[in-house]
Amino acid sequence: MADFLTVALVCASTLAAPDCSRETALDVAVAPAPTPITCLMQGETLAAQSGFVRGQETYLKVACERRRTAALRPEAEAR
């Protein structure tokens, strides 16, 4: 399983880059990535193939997130 997620965010050009997030983006694409380098390289490719970016109206922001996994434990321990 990949340890990272590539998150490609397409945000309105009127939105400041620090404010561009999954919640504020116009479009979001997510894909697994095995390494941080792959994650960054894959982000632009992911957005380009999707056709999300629309000229000067939008911009692309690529984020790499570490995949979160929940610890599995027996029901009895959970109580």
MODELLER restraints for C-alpha pairs under 7 A, 6 or more apart:
rsr = mdl.restraints
at = mdl.atoms
rsr.add(forms.Gaussian(group=physical.xy_distance, feature=features.Distance(at['CA:2:A'], at['CA:32:A']), mean=5.70, stdev=0.5))
rsr.add(forms.Gaussian(group=physical.xy_distance, feature=features.Distance(at['CA:2:A'], at['CA:33:A']), mean=5.36, stdev=0.5))
rsr.add(forms.Gaussian(group=physical.xy_distance, feature=features.Distance(at['CA:2:A'], at['CA:34:A']), mean=4.45, stdev=0.5))
rsr.add(forms.Gaussian(group=physical.xy_distance, feature=features.Distance(at['CA:3:A'], at['CA:33:A']), mean=6.75, stdev=0.5))
rsr.add(forms.Gaussian(group=physical.xy_distance, feature=features.Distance(at['CA:3:A'], at['CA:34:A']), mean=5.65, stdev=0.5))
rsr.add(forms.Gaussian(group=physical.xy_distance, feature=features.Distance(at['CA:3:A'], at['CA:66:A']), mean=5.99, stdev=0.5))
rsr.add(forms.Gaussian(group=physical.xy_distance, feature=features.Distance(at['CA:3:A'], at['CA:67:A']), mean=5.41, stdev=0.5))
rsr.add(forms.Gaussian(group=physical.xy_distance, feature=features.Distance(at['CA:4:A'], at['CA:32:A']), mean=5.99, stdev=0.5))
rsr.add(forms.Gaussian(group=physical.xy_distance, feature=features.Distance(at['CA:4:A'], at['CA:33:A']), mean=5.06, stdev=0.5))
rsr.add(forms.Gaussian(group=physical.xy_distance, feature=features.Distance(at['CA:4:A'], at['CA:34:A']), mean=6.02, stdev=0.5))
rsr.add(forms.Gaussian(group=physical.xy_distance, feature=features.Distance(at['CA:4:A'], at['CA:35:A']), mean=6.49, stdev=0.5))
rsr.add(forms.Gaussian(group=physical.xy_distance, feature=features.Distance(at['CA:4:A'], at['CA:36:A']), mean=6.91, stdev=0.5))
rsr.add(forms.Gaussian(group=physical.xy_distance, feature=features.Distance(at['CA:4:A'], at['CA:64:A']), mean=6.52, stdev=0.5))
rsr.add(forms.Gaussian(group=physical.xy_distance, feature=features.Distance(at['CA:4:A'], at['CA:65:A']), mean=5.52, stdev=0.5))
rsr.add(forms.Gaussian(group=physical.xy_distance, feature=features.Distance(at['CA:4:A'], at['CA:66:A']), mean=4.46, stdev=0.5))
rsr.add(forms.Gaussian(group=physical.xy_distance, feature=features.Distance(at['CA:4:A'], at['CA:67:A']), mean=5.02, stdev=0.5))
rsr.add(forms.Gaussian(group=physical.xy_distance, feature=features.Distance(at['CA:5:A'], at['CA:30:A']), mean=6.51, stdev=0.5))
rsr.add(forms.Gaussian(group=physical.xy_distance, feature=features.Distance(at['CA:5:A'], at['CA:31:A']), mean=5.62, stdev=0.5))
rsr.add(forms.Gaussian(group=physical.xy_distance, feature=features.Distance(at['CA:5:A'], at['CA:32:A']), mean=4.54, stdev=0.5))
rsr.add(forms.Gaussian(group=physical.xy_distance, feature=features.Distance(at['CA:5:A'], at['CA:33:A']), mean=5.44, stdev=0.5))
rsr.add(forms.Gaussian(group=physical.xy_distance, feature=features.Distance(at['CA:5:A'], at['CA:39:A']), mean=6.81, stdev=0.5))
rsr.add(forms.Gaussian(group=physical.xy_distance, feature=features.Distance(at['CA:5:A'], at['CA:64:A']), mean=5.67, stdev=0.5))
rsr.add(forms.Gaussian(group=physical.xy_distance, feature=features.Distance(at['CA:5:A'], at['CA:65:A']), mean=5.13, stdev=0.5))
rsr.add(forms.Gaussian(group=physical.xy_distance, feature=features.Distance(at['CA:5:A'], at['CA:66:A']), mean=6.25, stdev=0.5))
rsr.add(forms.Gaussian(group=physical.xy_distance, feature=features.Distance(at['CA:5:A'], at['CA:67:A']), mean=6.06, stdev=0.5))
rsr.add(forms.Gaussian(group=physical.xy_distance, feature=features.Distance(at['CA:6:A'], at['CA:30:A']), mean=5.51, stdev=0.5))
rsr.add(forms.Gaussian(group=physical.xy_distance, feature=features.Distance(at['CA:6:A'], at['CA:31:A']), mean=5.20, stdev=0.5))
rsr.add(forms.Gaussian(group=physical.xy_distance, feature=features.Distance(at['CA:6:A'], at['CA:32:A']), mean=6.07, stdev=0.5))
rsr.add(forms.Gaussian(group=physical.xy_distance, feature=features.Distance(at['CA:6:A'], at['CA:33:A']), mean=6.21, stdev=0.5))
rsr.add(forms.Gaussian(group=physical.xy_distance, feature=features.Distance(at['CA:6:A'], at['CA:39:A']), mean=5.02, stdev=0.5))
rsr.add(forms.Gaussian(group=physical.xy_distance, feature=features.Distance(at['CA:6:A'], at['CA:42:A']), mean=6.95, stdev=0.5))
rsr.add(forms.Gaussian(group=physical.xy_distance, feature=features.Distance(at['CA:6:A'], at['CA:43:A']), mean=5.89, stdev=0.5))
rsr.add(forms.Gaussian(group=physical.xy_distance, feature=features.Distance(at['CA:6:A'], at['CA:63:A']), mean=6.14, stdev=0.5))
rsr.add(forms.Gaussian(group=physical.xy_distance, feature=features.Distance(at['CA:6:A'], at['CA:64:A']), mean=4.92, stdev=0.5))
rsr.add(forms.Gaussian(group=physical.xy_distance, feature=features.Distance(at['CA:6:A'], at['CA:65:A']), mean=6.64, stdev=0.5))
rsr.add(forms.Gaussian(group=physical.xy_distance, feature=features.Distance(at['CA:7:A'], at['CA:28:A']), mean=6.94, stdev=0.5))
rsr.add(forms.Gaussian(group=physical.xy_distance, feature=features.Distance(at['CA:7:A'], at['CA:29:A']), mean=5.82, stdev=0.5))
rsr.add(forms.Gaussian(group=physical.xy_distance, feature=features.Distance(at['CA:7:A'], at['CA:30:A']), mean=4.67, stdev=0.5))
rsr.add(forms.Gaussian(group=physical.xy_distance, feature=features.Distance(at['CA:7:A'], at['CA:31:A']), mean=6.84, stdev=0.5))
rsr.add(forms.Gaussian(group=physical.xy_distance, feature=features.Distance(at['CA:7:A'], at['CA:43:A']), mean=6.68, stdev=0.5))
rsr.add(forms.Gaussian(group=physical.xy_distance, feature=features.Distance(at['CA:7:A'], at['CA:62:A']), mean=5.75, stdev=0.5))
rsr.add(forms.Gaussian(group=physical.xy_distance, feature=features.Distance(at['CA:7:A'], at['CA:63:A']), mean=5.07, stdev=0.5))
rsr.add(forms.Gaussian(group=physical.xy_distance, feature=features.Distance(at['CA:7:A'], at['CA:64:A']), mean=6.04, stdev=0.5))
rsr.add(forms.Gaussian(group=physical.xy_distance, feature=features.Distance(at['CA:8:A'], at['CA:28:A']), mean=5.74, stdev=0.5))
rsr.add(forms.Gaussian(group=physical.xy_distance, feature=features.Distance(at['CA:8:A'], at['CA:29:A']), mean=5.11, stdev=0.5))
rsr.add(forms.Gaussian(group=physical.xy_distance, feature=features.Distance(at['CA:8:A'], at['CA:30:A']), mean=6.40, stdev=0.5))
rsr.add(forms.Gaussian(group=physical.xy_distance, feature=features.Distance(at['CA:8:A'], at['CA:43:A']), mean=5.43, stdev=0.5))
rsr.add(forms.Gaussian(group=physical.xy_distance, feature=features.Distance(at['CA:8:A'], at['CA:47:A']), mean=6.38, stdev=0.5))
rsr.add(forms.Gaussian(group=physical.xy_distance, feature=features.Distance(at['CA:8:A'], at['CA:60:A']), mean=6.86, stdev=0.5))
rsr.add(forms.Gaussian(group=physical.xy_distance, feature=features.Distance(at['CA:8:A'], at['CA:61:A']), mean=5.99, stdev=0.5))
rsr.add(forms.Gaussian(group=physical.xy_distance, feature=features.Distance(at['CA:8:A'], at['CA:62:A']), mean=4.64, stdev=0.5))
rsr.add(forms.Gaussian(group=physical.xy_distance, feature=features.Distance(at['CA:8:A'], at['CA:63:A']), mean=6.46, stdev=0.5))
rsr.add(forms.Gaussian(group=physical.xy_distance, feature=features.Distance(at['CA:9:A'], at['CA:21:A']), mean=6.99, stdev=0.5))
rsr.add(forms.Gaussian(group=physical.xy_distance, feature=features.Distance(at['CA:9:A'], at['CA:22:A']), mean=6.78, stdev=0.5))
rsr.add(forms.Gaussian(group=physical.xy_distance, feature=features.Distance(at['CA:9:A'], at['CA:25:A']), mean=5.78, stdev=0.5))
rsr.add(forms.Gaussian(group=physical.xy_distance, feature=features.Distance(at['CA:9:A'], at['CA:27:A']), mean=6.05, stdev=0.5))
rsr.add(forms.Gaussian(group=physical.xy_distance, feature=features.Distance(at['CA:9:A'], at['CA:28:A']), mean=4.84, stdev=0.5))
rsr.add(forms.Gaussian(group=physical.xy_distance, feature=features.Distance(at['CA:9:A'], at['CA:29:A']), mean=6.73, stdev=0.5))
rsr.add(forms.Gaussian(group=physical.xy_distance, feature=features.Distance(at['CA:9:A'], at['CA:60:A']), mean=5.75, stdev=0.5))
rsr.add(forms.Gaussian(group=physical.xy_distance, feature=features.Distance(at['CA:9:A'], at['CA:61:A']), mean=5.07, stdev=0.5))
rsr.add(forms.Gaussian(group=physical.xy_distance, feature=features.Distance(at['CA:9:A'], at['CA:62:A']), mean=6.13, stdev=0.5))
rsr.add(forms.Gaussian(group=physical.xy_distance, feature=features.Distance(at['CA:10:A'], at['CA:25:A']), mean=5.55, stdev=0.5))
rsr.add(forms.Gaussian(group=physical.xy_distance, feature=features.Distance(at['CA:10:A'], at['CA:26:A']), mean=5.64, stdev=0.5))
rsr.add(forms.Gaussian(group=physical.xy_distance, feature=features.Distance(at['CA:10:A'], at['CA:27:A']), mean=5.16, stdev=0.5))
rsr.add(forms.Gaussian(group=physical.xy_distance, feature=features.Distance(at['CA:10:A'], at['CA:28:A']), mean=6.43, stdev=0.5))
rsr.add(forms.Gaussian(group=physical.xy_distance, feature=features.Distance(at['CA:10:A'], at['CA:52:A']), mean=6.70, stdev=0.5))
rsr.add(forms.Gaussian(group=physical.xy_distance, feature=features.Distance(at['CA:10:A'], at['CA:53:A']), mean=6.35, stdev=0.5))
rsr.add(forms.Gaussian(group=physical.xy_distance, feature=features.Distance(at['CA:10:A'], at['CA:58:A']), mean=6.39, stdev=0.5))
rsr.add(forms.Gaussian(group=physical.xy_distance, feature=features.Distance(at['CA:10:A'], at['CA:59:A']), mean=5.69, stdev=0.5))
rsr.add(forms.Gaussian(group=physical.xy_distance, feature=features.Distance(at['CA:10:A'], at['CA:60:A']), mean=4.77, stdev=0.5))
rsr.add(forms.Gaussian(group=physical.xy_distance, feature=features.Distance(at['CA:10:A'], at['CA:61:A']), mean=6.39, stdev=0.5))
rsr.add(forms.Gaussian(group=physical.xy_distance, feature=features.Distance(at['CA:11:A'], at['CA:20:A']), mean=6.18, stdev=0.5))
rsr.add(forms.Gaussian(group=physical.xy_distance, feature=features.Distance(at['CA:11:A'], at['CA:25:A']), mean=4.65, stdev=0.5))
rsr.add(forms.Gaussian(group=physical.xy_distance, feature=features.Distance(at['CA:11:A'], at['CA:26:A']), mean=5.40, stdev=0.5))
rsr.add(forms.Gaussian(group=physical.xy_distance, feature=features.Distance(at['CA:11:A'], at['CA:58:A']), mean=5.39, stdev=0.5))
rsr.add(forms.Gaussian(group=physical.xy_distance, feature=features.Distance(at['CA:11:A'], at['CA:59:A']), mean=5.56, stdev=0.5))
rsr.add(forms.Gaussian(group=physical.xy_distance, feature=features.Distance(at['CA:11:A'], at['CA:60:A']), mean=6.51, stdev=0.5))
rsr.add(forms.Gaussian(group=physical.xy_distance, feature=features.Distance(at['CA:12:A'], at['CA:26:A']), mean=6.90, stdev=0.5))
rsr.add(forms.Gaussian(group=physical.xy_distance, feature=features.Distance(at['CA:12:A'], at['CA:57:A']), mean=6.01, stdev=0.5))
rsr.add(forms.Gaussian(group=physical.xy_distance, feature=features.Distance(at['CA:12:A'], at['CA:58:A']), mean=4.40, stdev=0.5))
rsr.add(forms.Gaussian(group=physical.xy_distance, feature=features.Distance(at['CA:12:A'], at['CA:59:A']), mean=6.52, stdev=0.5))
rsr.add(forms.Gaussian(group=physical.xy_distance, feature=features.Distance(at['CA:13:A'], at['CA:56:A']), mean=6.94, stdev=0.5))
rsr.add(forms.Gaussian(group=physical.xy_distance, feature=features.Distance(at['CA:13:A'], at['CA:57:A']), mean=5.38, stdev=0.5))
rsr.add(forms.Gaussian(group=physical.xy_distance, feature=features.Distance(at['CA:13:A'], at['CA:58:A']), mean=4.65, stdev=0.5))
rsr.add(forms.Gaussian(group=physical.xy_distance, feature=features.Distance(at['CA:13:A'], at['CA:59:A']), mean=5.98, stdev=0.5))
rsr.add(forms.Gaussian(group=physical.xy_distance, feature=features.Distance(at['CA:22:A'], at['CA:28:A']), mean=6.59, stdev=0.5))
rsr.add(forms.Gaussian(group=physical.xy_distance, feature=features.Distance(at['CA:27:A'], at['CA:52:A']), mean=6.88, stdev=0.5))
rsr.add(forms.Gaussian(group=physical.xy_distance, feature=features.Distance(at['CA:33:A'], at['CA:39:A']), mean=5.21, stdev=0.5))
rsr.add(forms.Gaussian(group=physical.xy_distance, feature=features.Distance(at['CA:36:A'], at['CA:64:A']), mean=6.71, stdev=0.5))
rsr.add(forms.Gaussian(group=physical.xy_distance, feature=features.Distance(at['CA:39:A'], at['CA:64:A']), mean=5.97, stdev=0.5))
rsr.add(forms.Gaussian(group=physical.xy_distance, feature=features.Distance(at['CA:40:A'], at['CA:62:A']), mean=6.75, stdev=0.5))
rsr.add(forms.Gaussian(group=physical.xy_distance, feature=features.Distance(at['CA:40:A'], at['CA:64:A']), mean=6.86, stdev=0.5))
rsr.add(forms.Gaussian(group=physical.xy_distance, feature=features.Distance(at['CA:43:A'], at['CA:62:A']), mean=5.59, stdev=0.5))
rsr.add(forms.Gaussian(group=physical.xy_distance, feature=features.Distance(at['CA:47:A'], at['CA:53:A']), mean=6.93, stdev=0.5))
rsr.add(forms.Gaussian(group=physical.xy_distance, feature=features.Distance(at['CA:53:A'], at['CA:59:A']), mean=6.32, stdev=0.5))
rsr.add(forms.Gaussian(group=physical.xy_distance, feature=features.Distance(at['CA:53:A'], at['CA:60:A']), mean=6.73, stdev=0.5))
